Amino acid sequence: MKTIVILHTGGTIAMQKDAGNGGITTGEKNPLQQSQIPAAGTHHIISEELMHLPSPHMTPADMVSLYHSMNDRIRRFHADGVVITHGTDTMEETAFLLDLFHESSLPVVLTGAMRSGSDLSPDGPLNLAAAVHTAASDQAYGAGVLVVMNEEIHAASDVMKMHTSNAAAFQSPGSGPLGRAVNNQIQFNHRPVPKRTFQVGPMDKKVLLLKTYTGMEQEILSHLFSLPLDGVVLEGMGIGNIPPAVAALVHSLLERGVPVVLTSRCPGGIVQDVYSYEGGGRRLKEAGVLFTEGLSGPKARLLLTAALESCGSTEELRQCFEAR
């Protein structure tokens, strides 16, 4: 029997309907009590409520605190695996940041729910059971931080919430799920590519995330880029291109020593240095813009923040970033 630590942070999986206004909200108690935890008879379960936050309230500082709490419980209880219940809106960000820091091969699995315990056919209990069985599986060792939702196992670096309300909201564009968790059967079809980890820092660098769009106003951008920024992440168009109004300001950022990272606003594919017109990816790369490998904008922002806190010179930052 394996020891699995479950850390609750809040989210829909821990919410119920407010009898007064009918909305779904946090309550005084988490409805997922020890006696209600699926798979409790199969494994030794240690359950603790760390936070009770809607996931839009989660901050990088909260994620760092969660990482330290997780490691403390792993040591204290000699855990074989960890499950973290979390709101689905920002689950992929927390999973990714934990993956940036997690050096151990011990399984860490995040899960949540698209429907609360008050809704018809809540999905939380099944997701939690699947997450526990995944965290207890020998196949999960060395796979990094995982997200288990709707019987699918996803890598933290790839998973995205792709639907606002569907129970099958989580997908991994391009790579697909790593495997499946059905009943108590865990099956991995492929493994995530090993990635470098980063030193744990406060994650308090000022990094701007900006989604590009047609007709971007240079006056507004000039004001934003004049702020004391430590870094900028741009969600470019298509394969990695940006409007001319942005390109001119990117050069000024780079001249100031502010690193700029390019990703795509497309959920699938990677950015590449193909086009050489003004604002095209080739010109941006030649100017010193860093390219991501298929990361979403929010994840690229977390990666840049972690790299800024771990790496020194511009060249070291580039090597740090490209190694991920």
Secondary structure, DSSP 8 states (H G I E B T S, - for coil): --EEEEEE--SGGG-EE-TTT--EE--SS-S--GGG-TTTTTSEEEEEE-----GGG--HHHHHHHHHHHHHHHHHHT-SEEEEE--SSSHHHHHHHHHHH--S-S-EEEE--SS-TTSSS-SHHHHHHHHHHHHT-GGGTTS-EEEEETTEEEETTT-EE--SS-TT-EE-TTT--SEEEETTEEEESS----------------EEEEE--TT--HHHHHHHHTS--SEEEEEEBTTTB--HHHHHHHHHHHHTT--EEEEESSSSS---S---STT-HHHHHHHT-EE-SS--HHHHHHHHHHHHHH--SHHHHHHHHHT-
